[in-house]
Amino acid sequence: MKRTTALTAAAALVAGPAAVLLAPSAAHADVDRSGRCGGGTYELSVDREDGGYEASVDLDRVKPGTTWRVVVRHEGRVIANVVRTADREGDVEVERFVRNTPGTETFRFTAKRVGTKVACGARVTVA
């Protein structure tokens, strides 16, 4: 029993500092929103980067070969307005970098399957 306790305590001492080193800092934290979109899923992710943010929209498992218009906005201003075709895995990706502005940051996206009424969207606010 004493040996098990000693081994557990030693493991905690070794793992504790490693966990602190591996934990991401708040300055590089992700903010994500996800949901359903056109038979697949979406994820809106905003990463804090040096001096700004990387906004990423991923559509996954939508029908391969389908065409999507993806619009990404930062603080109401369009930062991406693109038409992309889903690859053979059914993935569509759009990424944009924007500089930091004072106060909270709001990112929004809409994705619409071209020629249909299928659409989805989400919003993320970063403090």
N, C-alpha and C positions, 0 to 999 in steps of 0.2 A: 504494500500500500504506500509506504514512504517513497519507494522508487517511482511508482506511477505519478505521485504528486510532484516529485522533483522533476521528472521528465515533462510533465504538463507545464510546470512553471518555467522550465528552460525553453520550451517551445514558444510559450507566450512572450518571453523576453526577446527571442529572435524574431518572431513574426510581427511583434508590435512595431518596431522601427521600420520594417519593410512595408507594412501596411501604410504607414505615414508617408513614406517615400513614393509609393505607388498611387496614392490618392490624388486625383486631379485637382488643381487649384481652382478657386472660384473664378479666376480671370479667364479660364479656358473651358468653363462648363458649357454643356449643351442644353438647349431647350428644344424639346421635340413635341410634335403633335402628330397623331396617326389616326387612320380610320379606313373605311371602305371606299372604293372608287371603281366603278365600271367593271365589277366582277373581280377586281383585285384589291390592292391596298395602296394607301399613300402614306408618306412621312414628310413632314415639313420640319427641318432641323436648322437651328441657328447656332453657330459656333462663334464664341468670342475669339477673335484673332487680334494680333498686334495692331492697334489703332482702328479696329473696325469689326465687322462681322461677316462670316460666310454663311449665306442662306442657301440651303439645298432642298430641292423638291425631288422626291423619288416616287415614282409609280412602279409598283411591283405586281407581277402576275396578272397584268391586263392582257387582253388578247394580242398575241404577236402579230405584227404588221399593221395594227391600228394606228391611226394618226391622231395626235393630241395637241391642242393649243394650250400652252402653259404660260400664265401671266403671274409674275412675282412683283409685289409692291413693297417698298420700304417707306414708311411715313406717308403713304398715299401716292408716292411717285413710282411709276413703272420702272423697274430695274431689269426686267426680262419680259419679253413677249415673243415667244418662239413656238414653232410648230415642229414636233418631233414624232418620229415613227417608232413604235415599240419594237425592240429587238426580238430575236427568236426566243428569249426567255420571258418576254412580256415586260421588259423594264424600260422606263423612260427616266432620264436624269437631267436636271437643270441646276447649275450652281452659279452664284454671283457673289462678289465681294463688294461691300459698301463701307465707307468710312463711318466712324462713330459720330453721333450728333449729341448735343446736350439733352439730358433727361432720359426718359424711357424710349425704347426703340420698338416700333410695331412693324411686323412683317406679316404679309398676307399673300396667299396664292389661290389661284383658281386653275383648274385643269378641265378642259372640255374635249370630249371625243369629237373630232371634226365630222360634221354631217349627221350628228345625232343630238339628243337632248341630255345625254349622259354627262354629268359634271360633278365635281367635288371641289372642296376648298377648305382652308383653315387659316387661323390667325395665331400668331405668337407675339407676346409682349415681353421684352427683356428689360429689367430694371437696371 
